Amino acid sequence: DSELVVFGGLKSNTGGTGTPTDELWRLYKDPALGDWRWETPGVSGLPPSARYGHAAVYDAANHRMILYGGAGAVGASATDPNVYTFTFALDGAGQPTAASGTWSQLSVAGDLTISTPKARKHHAMAIETRLGSQPPVNYVWLYSGDLGAAGVSSDTLWKLSLTEDPPKWYRFTLAATDTSRGARAGHPLQLTGQGMQL
């Protein structure tokens, strides 16, 4: 059965603005009772710091959640440019399960001529996996987001190639005549068979 994994976000507080958390939760279907339950997974490794405004995708090929971005305080700029993974453990049948797992920081390389993405929050990510193609495809796509507390955004599209060792960032620059999208934050991103939708 499917599982839902949630990390971080804003927890309610008396001030009403919320407090960033580093909690990890798993929603799963109890096979004995047949109902859905929340639990905190068993965790090893060093998790990301408390944050909100981050994004995550599930890398099914490697049984892990990939997390990027976010800010550690309400109204603050994002300062962490690292990529984190939560790799699922295997159950007794050899199937991945989020009942427990290991946090780690993903070692990534940037394009030799361009830096890796700047830290950001309220961006969007999606994953594209076609391991049967030649060459195999396993990419995390990242678009726009807030780069500072003042709401400065970028319209740059990034791709993290997970099929390379180590994984590598690539930046895509839109043509000067392409003004159909523009910088933004708090948006969704979806991949379809025909391309990418914002």
C-alpha positions as CSV (number, residue, x, y, z in Angstrom):
1,D,0.0,0.0,0.0
2,S,1.0,3.6,-0.5
3,E,2.5,5.7,2.2
4,L,2.6,9.5,2.8
5,V,5.7,11.0,4.4
6,V,5.7,14.6,5.7
7,F,8.7,16.6,7.0
8,G,8.8,20.0,8.6
9,G,6.5,22.8,8.0
10,L,4.9,25.3,10.4
11,K,3.4,24.1,13.7
12,S,0.7,26.2,15.4
13,N,1.8,28.4,18.2
14,T,0.1,31.0,20.5
15,G,1.2,33.9,18.2
16,G,-0.6,32.4,15.2
17,T,2.4,32.7,12.9
18,G,3.6,29.1,13.3
19,T,7.0,27.7,14.3
20,P,9.2,25.7,11.9
21,T,9.6,22.1,12.9
22,D,11.9,19.2,12.0
23,E,9.4,16.5,12.7
24,L,9.0,13.6,10.3
25,W,5.6,11.8,10.0
26,R,4.4,8.8,8.1
27,L,0.8,8.0,7.2
28,Y,0.2,4.4,6.4
29,K,-2.6,1.8,6.2
30,D,-2.5,-0.6,9.1
31,P,-2.7,-4.1,7.6
32,A,-4.3,-5.7,10.7
33,L,-7.0,-3.1,11.3
34,G,-7.5,-1.8,7.7
35,D,-7.5,1.9,8.7
36,W,-5.0,4.7,8.2
37,R,-2.7,5.8,11.0
38,W,0.0,8.4,11.6
39,E,3.3,7.5,13.3
40,T,6.8,9.0,13.7
41,P,9.3,6.8,11.8
42,G,12.4,5.4,13.4
43,V,15.2,7.7,12.2
44,S,19.0,7.4,12.0
45,G,21.5,9.9,10.5
46,L,21.4,13.7,10.8
47,P,18.1,15.2,9.7
48,P,17.7,18.7,8.1
49,S,17.2,21.5,10.5
50,A,13.6,22.7,11.2
51,R,12.2,24.6,8.2
52,Y,9.2,25.5,6.2
53,G,8.7,26.5,2.5
54,H,10.8,23.5,1.3
55,A,9.9,21.0,-1.4
56,A,10.4,17.2,-1.6
57,V,9.9,14.4,-4.2
58,Y,10.0,10.6,-3.9
59,D,12.9,9.0,-5.8
60,A,11.3,5.5,-6.4
61,A,14.4,4.2,-8.1
62,N,16.4,4.6,-5.0
63,H,13.6,4.3,-2.3
64,R,14.2,7.7,-0.9
65,M,12.7,11.2,-0.3
66,I,14.7,14.1,-1.7
67,L,14.3,17.4,0.0
68,Y,15.6,20.9,-0.9
69,G,15.3,24.4,0.4
70,G,13.1,26.1,3.0
71,A,13.7,28.7,5.7
72,G,14.3,28.2,9.4
73,A,12.2,31.1,10.7
74,V,9.0,32.8,9.6
75,G,9.8,35.7,7.3
76,A,13.5,34.8,7.1
77,S,15.5,34.1,3.9
78,A,16.4,30.6,3.0
79,T,20.1,29.9,3.8
80,D,20.6,26.2,3.3
81,P,21.6,25.2,-0.3
82,N,22.1,21.5,0.5
83,V,20.1,18.5,-0.8
84,Y,18.9,16.0,1.8
85,T,17.7,12.4,1.4
86,F,15.6,10.2,3.7
87,T,16.3,6.6,2.5
88,F,13.6,4.1,3.4
89,A,14.4,0.9,5.2
90,L,13.4,-2.5,3.8
91,D,10.7,-4.6,5.5
92,G,10.8,-8.4,6.0
93,A,9.6,-8.9,2.4
94,G,12.4,-6.7,1.1
95,Q,10.0,-3.9,0.2
96,P,10.9,-0.2,1.0
97,T,8.9,1.2,3.9
98,A,9.0,4.6,5.6
99,A,8.5,3.0,9.0
100,S,12.2,3.7,9.4
101,G,15.0,5.1,7.4
102,T,18.2,7.1,7.3
103,W,18.8,10.9,6.7
104,S,21.9,12.0,4.8
105,Q,23.1,15.0,2.9
106,L,23.4,14.3,-0.8
107,S,26.8,15.0,-2.3
108,V,26.1,16.9,-5.6
109,A,28.1,18.6,-8.3
110,G,27.2,21.7,-10.2
111,D,27.8,22.5,-13.8
112,L,31.4,23.3,-14.3
113,T,30.6,26.7,-15.7
114,I,27.7,27.7,-13.4
115,S,27.1,27.5,-9.7
116,T,24.5,25.3,-8.1
117,P,21.1,26.8,-7.2
118,K,20.9,29.4,-4.5
119,A,19.1,28.6,-1.3
120,R,15.3,29.3,-1.7
121,K,11.9,28.7,-0.3
122,H,8.3,28.4,-1.7
123,H,9.8,26.8,-4.9
124,A,8.4,23.8,-6.8
125,M,10.0,20.5,-7.6
126,A,9.0,17.4,-9.6
127,I,10.8,14.2,-10.5
128,E,11.1,12.5,-13.9
129,T,12.0,8.9,-14.0
130,R,12.4,6.7,-17.1
131,L,15.1,4.2,-16.2
132,G,14.2,2.0,-19.2
133,S,15.2,4.7,-21.7
134,Q,18.6,5.1,-23.3
135,P,20.2,6.9,-21.7
136,P,18.3,6.3,-18.4
137,V,16.5,9.3,-17.0
138,N,16.1,10.2,-13.3
139,Y,15.9,13.9,-12.9
140,V,14.6,16.3,-10.2
141,W,13.3,19.5,-11.7
142,L,13.4,22.8,-9.7
143,Y,11.7,26.0,-10.7
144,S,11.7,29.5,-9.2
145,G,11.0,30.3,-5.6
146,D,11.9,33.1,-3.1
147,L,15.6,33.8,-2.9
148,G,15.4,36.4,-0.1
149,A,13.3,37.7,2.7
150,A,12.2,40.6,0.5
151,G,10.5,38.2,-2.0
152,V,13.2,38.3,-4.7
153,S,12.4,35.4,-7.1
154,S,14.2,33.7,-9.9
155,D,12.8,32.4,-13.2
156,T,15.6,29.9,-13.6
157,L,14.9,26.2,-14.3
158,W,17.3,23.7,-12.7
159,K,17.7,20.0,-13.2
160,L,19.4,17.6,-10.8
161,S,20.6,14.5,-12.6
162,L,20.4,11.5,-10.3
163,T,21.8,9.1,-12.9
164,E,25.2,10.6,-12.6
165,D,27.7,9.8,-9.9
166,P,27.8,12.1,-8.1
167,P,24.4,13.7,-9.0
168,K,24.9,16.9,-10.9
169,W,23.0,20.2,-11.2
170,Y,22.3,21.8,-14.6
171,R,20.8,25.3,-15.2
172,F,18.5,26.1,-18.1
173,T,18.2,29.7,-19.2
174,L,15.0,30.8,-21.0
175,A,15.3,32.7,-24.3
176,A,15.1,36.5,-23.9
177,T,11.8,36.4,-26.0
178,D,10.2,33.9,-23.7
179,T,8.1,35.8,-21.2
180,S,5.3,33.3,-20.7
181,R,6.2,32.3,-17.1
182,G,8.4,34.6,-15.1
183,A,9.7,34.5,-11.6
184,R,7.2,33.3,-8.9
185,A,6.8,31.6,-5.6
186,G,4.3,29.3,-4.0
187,H,3.4,27.6,-7.3
188,P,2.9,23.9,-8.3
189,L,4.9,22.0,-10.9
190,Q,3.7,18.9,-12.7
191,L,5.4,16.8,-15.4
192,T,3.2,15.2,-18.1
193,G,4.0,13.0,-21.0
194,Q,4.1,16.2,-23.2
195,G,6.3,18.4,-20.9
196,M,6.1,20.5,-17.8
197,Q,3.1,22.5,-16.4
198,L,3.1,25.3,-13.9
